Amino acid sequence: VLANIIAGSICFMASGQLAKVATLRWTLTLPVIMSIILVGAYQGSGSWGDLFALLGFGVMGWVMKRMGWP
């Protein structure tokens, strides 16, 4: 409980600085976000199949967005 209170107060104090990340260009934040996503997908089960599924669904979503599909 104490760790949650301390972490919550630190996050509350740092929220102003963290909100400034939203004003950065996407070309700066994309490599960081993609590396975190890829590491997280692999660490979930340690399987390369998860990475391929992540990339496959990502490409499918990108194509659907470009074609105007919901």
KEVOLUM-975813 format. One line per field, with one value per atom (N, C-alpha, C, O, CB): chain; residue number from 1; x, y, z. Coordinates in nm, 2 decimals, decimal comma. Glycine has a CB too. Example, Ala and Ser with C-alpha at 12.3 -4.5 7.8 and 13.67 -1.06 7.14 Angstrom:
2
ch	[A A A A A A A A A A]
i	[1 1 1 1 1 2 2 2 2 2]
x	[1,32 1,23 1,32 1,42 1,13 1,28 1,37 1,29 1,34 1,41]
y	[-0,57 -0,45 -0,33 -0,33 -0,45 -0,22 -0,11 0,00 0,11 -0,06]
z	[0,78 0,78 0,78 0,85 0,90 0,71 0,71 0,79 0,80 0,57]
REM end
This chain:
70
ch	[A A A A A A A A A A A A A A A A A A A A A A A A A A A A A A A A A A A A A A A A A A A A A A A A A A A A A A A A A A A A A A A A A A A A A A A A A A A A A A A A A A A A A A A A A A A A A A A A A A A A A A A A A A A A A A A A A A A A A A A A A A A A A A A A A A A A A A A A A A A A A A A A A A A A A A A A A A A A A A A A A A A A A A A A A A A A A A A A A A A A A A A A A A A A A A A A A A A A A A A A A A A A A A A A A A A A A A A A A A A A A A A A A A A A A A A A A A A A A A A A A A A A A A A A A A A A A A A A A A A A A A A A A A A A A A A A A A A A A A A A A A A A A A A A A A A A A A A A A A A A A A A A A A A A A A A A A A A A A A A A A A A A A A A A A A A A A A A A A A A A A A A A A A A A A A]
i	[1 1 1 1 1 2 2 2 2 2 3 3 3 3 3 4 4 4 4 4 5 5 5 5 5 6 6 6 6 6 7 7 7 7 7 8 8 8 8 8 9 9 9 9 9 10 10 10 10 10 11 11 11 11 11 12 12 12 12 12 13 13 13 13 13 14 14 14 14 14 15 15 15 15 15 16 16 16 16 16 17 17 17 17 17 18 18 18 18 18 19 19 19 19 19 20 20 20 20 20 21 21 21 21 21 22 22 22 22 22 23 23 23 23 23 24 24 24 24 24 25 25 25 25 25 26 26 26 26 26 27 27 27 27 27 28 28 28 28 28 29 29 29 29 29 30 30 30 30 30 31 31 31 31 31 32 32 32 32 32 33 33 33 33 33 34 34 34 34 34 35 35 35 35 35 36 36 36 36 36 37 37 37 37 37 38 38 38 38 38 39 39 39 39 39 40 40 40 40 40 41 41 41 41 41 42 42 42 42 42 43 43 43 43 43 44 44 44 44 44 45 45 45 45 45 46 46 46 46 46 47 47 47 47 47 48 48 48 48 48 49 49 49 49 49 50 50 50 50 50 51 51 51 51 51 52 52 52 52 52 53 53 53 53 53 54 54 54 54 54 55 55 55 55 55 56 56 56 56 56 57 57 57 57 57 58 58 58 58 58 59 59 59 59 59 60 60 60 60 60 61 61 61 61 61 62 62 62 62 62 63 63 63 63 63 64 64 64 64 64 65 65 65 65 65 66 66 66 66 66 67 67 67 67 67 68 68 68 68 68 69 69 69 69 69 70 70 70 70 70]
x	[0,08 0,00 0,09 0,06 -0,09 0,19 0,28 0,35 0,36 0,39 0,39 0,45 0,35 0,39 0,50 0,23 0,13 0,11 0,09 -0,01 0,11 0,09 0,21 0,19 0,07 0,33 0,45 0,45 0,48 0,57 0,43 0,43 0,32 0,34 0,41 0,20 0,09 0,13 0,10 -0,03 0,19 0,23 0,34 0,34 0,27 0,43 0,54 0,48 0,51 0,64 0,39 0,32 0,24 0,23 0,23 0,17 0,09 0,18 0,14 0,01 0,29 0,39 0,45 0,48 0,49 0,47 0,54 0,44 0,49 0,63 0,31 0,21 0,23 0,20 0,08 0,27 0,29 0,40 0,39 0,32 0,51 0,62 0,58 0,62 0,74 0,51 0,47 0,37 0,37 0,41 0,29 0,20 0,26 0,21 0,10 0,38 0,46 0,50 0,53 0,58 0,51 0,54 0,44 0,48 0,55 0,32 0,21 0,23 0,18 0,08 0,31 0,34 0,46 0,48 0,36 0,53 0,64 0,59 0,48 0,73 0,68 0,65 0,64 0,72 0,75 0,56 0,55 0,67 0,70 0,43 0,75 0,88 0,98 1,07 0,94 0,96 1,05 1,01 1,09 1,07 0,88 0,82 0,80 0,80 0,69 0,78 0,75 0,86 0,83 0,74 0,99 1,09 1,09 1,11 1,23 1,07 1,07 0,94 0,96 1,07 0,83 0,71 0,71 0,67 0,58 0,76 0,76 0,86 0,83 0,81 0,97 1,07 1,01 1,03 1,20 0,94 0,87 0,76 0,75 0,81 0,69 0,58 0,64 0,59 0,50 0,75 0,81 0,87 0,86 0,92 0,94 1,00 0,89 0,90 1,09 0,78 0,67 0,60 0,56 0,57 0,58 0,52 0,61 0,55 0,49 0,74 0,82 0,83 0,84 0,96 0,84 0,85 0,72 0,73 0,89 0,61 0,49 0,50 0,45 0,37 0,55 0,56 0,70 0,72 0,45 0,78 0,91 0,90 0,99 0,98 0,80 0,78 0,79 0,74 0,64 0,86 0,87 0,73 0,71 0,97 0,64 0,51 0,43 0,35 0,44 0,45 0,38 0,43 0,35 0,41 0,56 0,61 0,55 0,52 0,76 0,55 0,49 0,35 0,30 0,51 0,27 0,13 0,11 0,03 0,06 0,20 0,19 0,22 0,14 0,29 0,32 0,35 0,24 0,21 0,49 0,19 0,08 -0,04 -0,10 0,05 -0,09 -0,20 -0,18 -0,27 -0,25 -0,06 -0,02 -0,03 -0,08 0,12 0,02 0,02 -0,13 -0,17 0,10 -0,20 -0,34 -0,42 -0,50 -0,41 -0,40 -0,46 -0,42 -0,50 -0,43 -0,29 -0,24 -0,31 -0,35 -0,09 -0,32 -0,38 -0,53 -0,58 -0,37 -0,60 -0,74 -0,76 -0,86 -0,80 -0,67 -0,68 -0,66 -0,73 -0,58 -0,56 -0,53 -0,65 -0,67 -0,40 -0,72 -0,83 -0,96 -1,06 -0,85 -0,96 -1,08 -1,18 -1,30 -1,15 -1,13 -1,22 -1,23 -1,13 -1,17 -1,35 -1,36 -1,29 -1,29 -1,50]
y	[-0,12 0,00 0,12 0,22 0,00 0,12 0,24 0,26 0,38 0,21 0,16 0,17 0,23 0,32 0,04 0,20 0,25 0,40 0,48 0,18 0,44 0,58 0,66 0,77 0,59 0,61 0,68 0,69 0,80 0,61 0,58 0,59 0,68 0,75 0,44 0,67 0,76 0,91 0,99 0,73 0,94 1,08 1,13 1,24 1,10 1,04 1,07 1,09 1,19 0,96 1,01 1,02 1,15 1,22 0,90 1,18 1,30 1,43 1,52 1,31 1,43 1,54 1,55 1,66 1,53 1,44 1,44 1,45 1,45 1,32 1,46 1,45 1,57 1,56 1,45 1,69 1,80 1,78 1,82 1,93 1,72 1,69 1,58 1,59 1,66 1,48 1,37 1,42 1,36 1,26 1,52 1,57 1,64 1,64 1,66 1,69 1,75 1,66 1,70 1,83 1,53 1,43 1,43 1,40 1,29 1,46 1,46 1,57 1,57 1,48 1,67 1,78 1,75 1,83 1,91 1,64 1,61 1,56 1,51 1,51 1,57 1,52 1,37 1,31 1,57 1,31 1,16 1,10 0,98 1,12 1,17 1,11 1,09 1,01 1,19 1,16 1,15 1,04 0,97 1,28 1,03 0,93 0,79 0,69 0,98 0,78 0,65 0,54 0,43 0,67 0,57 0,47 0,42 0,30 0,52 0,51 0,47 0,38 0,28 0,59 0,42 0,35 0,21 0,11 0,43 0,21 0,08 -0,02 -0,14 0,10 0,03 -0,06 -0,11 -0,23 0,01 -0,03 -0,08 -0,18 -0,28 0,04 -0,16 -0,25 -0,39 -0,49 -0,20 -0,38 -0,51 -0,59 -0,71 -0,48 -0,52 -0,59 -0,65 -0,76 -0,49 -0,57 -0,62 -0,74 -0,83 -0,51 -0,74 -0,85 -0,98 -1,09 -0,82 -0,96 -1,08 -1,13 -1,25 -1,04 -1,04 -1,08 -1,15 -1,22 -0,96 -1,13 -1,19 -1,34 -1,40 -1,15 -1,40 -1,54 -1,59 -1,71 -1,60 -1,50 -1,54 -1,61 -1,69 -1,63 -1,58 -1,65 -1,55 -1,44 -1,72 -1,60 -1,51 -1,50 -1,40 -1,57 -1,60 -1,59 -1,47 -1,41 -1,72 -1,43 -1,31 -1,18 -1,10 -1,30 -1,18 -1,06 -1,06 -0,95 -1,06 -1,18 -1,18 -1,15 -1,08 -1,32 -1,19 -1,16 -1,01 -0,94 -1,24 -0,95 -0,81 -0,73 -0,63 -0,77 -0,77 -0,70 -0,72 -0,62 -0,74 -0,84 -0,87 -0,78 -0,72 -1,01 -0,78 -0,70 -0,55 -0,48 -0,74 -0,51 -0,37 -0,33 -0,22 -0,34 -0,41 -0,38 -0,39 -0,30 -0,48 -0,48 -0,49 -0,37 -0,31 -0,62 -0,32 -0,20 -0,07 0,01 -0,17 -0,07 0,05 0,05 0,15 0,04 -0,07 -0,08 -0,04 0,03 -0,22 -0,09 -0,06 0,09 0,14 -0,14 0,15 0,30 0,37 0,47 0,34 0,33 0,40 0,38 0,47 0,34 0,27 0,24 0,30 0,30 0,09 0,36 0,42 0,32 0,35 0,49 0,20 0,10 0,12 0,16 -0,05 0,10 0,12 0,00 0,01 0,13]
z	[0,00 0,00 0,00 -0,07 0,12 0,08 0,09 -0,05 -0,09 0,19 -0,12 -0,25 -0,35 -0,43 -0,30 -0,34 -0,43 -0,40 -0,50 -0,42 -0,28 -0,24 -0,29 -0,34 -0,09 -0,27 -0,31 -0,46 -0,52 -0,26 -0,53 -0,68 -0,74 -0,83 -0,74 -0,68 -0,72 -0,70 -0,79 -0,64 -0,59 -0,57 -0,66 -0,71 -0,42 -0,69 -0,79 -0,93 -1,00 -0,79 -0,97 -1,10 -1,10 -1,20 -1,13 -0,99 -0,99 -1,00 -1,07 -0,86 -0,94 -0,94 -1,08 -1,13 -0,84 -1,15 -1,28 -1,39 -1,51 -1,29 -1,37 -1,48 -1,57 -1,69 -1,42 -1,52 -1,61 -1,71 -1,83 -1,53 -1,66 -1,75 -1,85 -1,97 -1,67 -1,80 -1,89 -2,00 -2,11 -1,81 -1,97 -2,07 -2,18 -2,29 -2,00 -2,16 -2,27 -2,37 -2,49 -2,21 -2,34 -2,44 -2,56 -2,67 -2,38 -2,53 -2,63 -2,73 -2,84 -2,57 -2,70 -2,80 -2,89 -2,98 -2,72 -2,87 -2,95 -3,09 -3,10 -2,89 -3,19 -3,32 -3,32 -3,24 -3,43 -3,40 -3,40 -3,45 -3,41 -3,48 -3,53 -3,57 -3,46 -3,47 -3,68 -3,36 -3,24 -3,14 -3,09 -3,17 -3,13 -3,03 -3,09 -3,01 -2,98 -3,22 -3,28 -3,25 -3,22 -3,43 -3,27 -3,25 -3,10 -3,08 -3,28 -3,01 -2,87 -2,84 -2,77 -2,78 -2,89 -2,86 -2,93 -2,87 -2,91 -3,05 -3,12 -3,06 -3,05 -3,27 -3,01 -2,94 -2,81 -2,78 -2,91 -2,74 -2,62 -2,65 -2,58 -2,54 -2,75 -2,79 -2,84 -2,80 -2,91 -2,92 -2,96 -2,85 -2,84 -3,07 -2,76 -2,64 -2,56 -2,51 -2,56 -2,54 -2,45 -2,52 -2,45 -2,43 -2,65 -2,72 -2,71 -2,69 -2,86 -2,72 -2,71 -2,57 -2,54 -2,76 -2,47 -2,33 -2,28 -2,18 -2,24 -2,34 -2,29 -2,29 -2,19 -2,38 -2,39 -2,40 -2,45 -2,45 -2,48 -2,50 -2,55 -2,68 -2,72 -2,45 -2,76 -2,88 -3,00 -2,99 -2,88 -3,11 -3,22 -3,29 -3,37 -3,32 -3,27 -3,34 -3,29 -3,37 -3,30 -3,16 -3,11 -3,19 -3,21 -2,96 -3,22 -3,29 -3,43 -3,49 -3,30 -3,50 -3,63 -3,63 -3,72 -3,69 -3,53 -3,52 -3,50 -3,56 -3,41 -3,41 -3,39 -3,52 -3,55 -3,28 -3,59 -3,71 -3,82 -3,89 -3,77 -3,83 -3,92 -3,90 -3,99 -3,92 -3,77 -3,74 -3,75 -3,79 -3,60 -3,73 -3,74 -3,89 -3,92 -3,69 -3,98 -4,12 -4,17 -4,25 -4,20 -4,12 -4,16 -4,11 -4,19 -4,10 -3,99 -3,95 -4,02 -4,05 -3,80 -4,06 -4,14 -4,28 -4,33 -4,16 -4,34 -4,47 -4,46 -4,55 -4,53 -4,36 -4,34 -4,32 -4,38 -4,22 -4,25 -4,23 -4,36 -4,39 -4,12 -4,44 -4,56 -4,66 -4,75 -4,62 -4,66 -4,75 -4,70 -4,77 -4,77 -4,58 -4,53 -4,47 -4,45 -4,63 -4,43 -4,37 -4,22 -4,16 -4,40 -4,16 -4,02 -3,94 -3,82 -3,98]
REM end
